[in-house]
Amino acid sequence: IGTGIPYKKRILVPVGGQIHPVRTDHIAYFFSEESHSYLVDADGMRYLLDHPLDYYELRMDPERFFRVNRDCIAAKEAVQEVTPLPGSRYSISLSPDFRTQVSRRRAGAFLKWIR
């Protein structure tokens, strides 16, 4: 993306009144739901985040993370299955336990990224 912002190595998340660092190589995906953003790690732990997905999109290494739609940023290692859908779209299964669709606008870039 070339923002000049260094890519994060860790994301700090609040856990029970403390701050817990999550290594970016342990993040499976980010998602938003009802105007809240969450991080899900490879173990399936879900953490509420302080910033919107746009903030994390700019700070995550684009070799490892891809904004698949307005509500999800996926780690390459978390992509388990890619299913073509009508209209140049794709459904993806992420581990652990998440399914979403790649937006039509991002489908071509997603296929290049995932290879």
N, C-alpha and C positions, 0 to 999 in steps of 0.2 A: 504494500500500500504506500510505503514511502512517506510516513508521517513525521519521521524524525523522533518519534516516541520509542524508547527501547521496549522490546517485547518482555512481558512479565515472565519471571521464573516461578513465582508463587502468587497466589491470590489470598489475601487475608479475609477471613470470614468470621463473623461473630458466632460464638457457641457458648450459650449459658453464661453470659457476662464476661467471657474471655475472648481473646482473638486467636484464631487457629489458622496457621498457614497451610494452604493446600498447594502442593507442587503442580505446576501446569502439566507435567507429564503424567499426572494421576487424574486429570480432569477428563471426563467422558463427553460432557456437553453442558451448554448453558441453555436455559429456556426462560421465556416470560409467560406469565399467566396472571390474568386479572391485575394488570399494571405492576406486578412484582417480578423481579428477575431472580433466577436461581442458578446455582451451580450444582451439578451432579458429578460425583467422583466415580472412579472405576469400581468402587465397592458398593455403589448405589446410595451413598449418603447424600442427602439434599441439603443445601445451605442457601439461606436467603441472602441476597447481595444488596449492596448499598447503591449501585449504579445501574443504569439501563444497559441493554445489550450493546448499543452503539459504543459505549465506553470500552467494553471488553473486546469488541471486534477490532478496534484500533490498536489494542495492546497485546493481542495474541499473535503468535507466529503464524502467518498465513500458509506456511508449509504443513502445519499440523492442524489448524482450525479453519473452518469455512462457515460463513453465514449462509445457511441453506434457505432461510426464509426470514420474515420479520420477527419470528418468535423463537428461533433456534440457531445456535452456533454449535457445530459438531466437531469433535476431534476425529481425525482420520482413523485412529485405532478403534474408535467406538462404532464405526460403520460396519454392520454385520451383513446387511442385505440391501440391494438396490433393485427395485421393481419398476419397470417402465409402466407408465400410465398413458391413457389417451391425451393428445394435445401437447406432446413434448414435455411431459412432466414425469417426475419420479417419486415413488414412495421409498423411504429408507427406514430401516430398522437399526436402532442404535442400542448398544449394550452399555449399561443395563436398562432393559425394559422401557424403551421409548420408541414410538413410531411417529413420523412426520412426513411432510411432503416437501420436496425441493421446489421452490417457485419456478415458474416457467422462465422468468427472466434470468434466473441463475443456473438453469439446467446445463447449458453448454459449458460454463466455467466449472461447475461441479464435476462433470464427467472428466474434464482435463485434470482437475485437482485430485480426484480419487484414484487415478491410474498410478 
